[in-house]
Structures are given as C-alpha cells and as structure tokens.
Amino acid sequence: MHSKIKELIIRGVDIAAIVLVAGLVMFFLLLQGVVLSSVVNAWRMDTYLPSIIGIEAVFLLFSLVWAPLWCLVHYRKRR
C-alpha cells in the first residue's frame, strides 16, 4: 500500500517536472524568436544600430551556440 502511494507521488512529481521544464523551454524559444526578429529587422533597416541590438546579438550567440554546447558536453560527461 505504501509503495503504491509512493510510486504515485513520484510519478506525479515527475510529470509536474516534465511539464514545468517543457513550459520553460517553450518560453525560452518564444523569447529567442522575438529577440531574433528584432535583431534581423534592425540589421535590415540600414540605419544606426542602437547598443541594445549588440546586447541582443550577444544573447542570441550565447543562447543558440554556447548553451546547447555546454549542455551536450555535460550530458556526455554524465554518460
């Protein structure tokens, strides 16, 4: 009886964690899409680029290149 309740609670916590992580990933992808469209539109305007575009470009470089590489390296170390 106790083991069934424990398994049910653990399964519920696992499902809640999966939903939370999936939601955070979707929010992060939405944020990257907004920033990417802002940077591309600013570069296409052929006008003065404000400094925020540079910060957004660095954010995109970090989030699209370095963060996935870091995750892959640490995942491979765990295996």
Secondary structure, 3 states (H helix, E strand, C coil): CHHHHHHHHHHHHHHHHHHHHHHHHHHHHHHHHHHHHHHHHHHHCCCCCCHHHHHHHHHHHHHHHHHHHHHHHHHHHHC
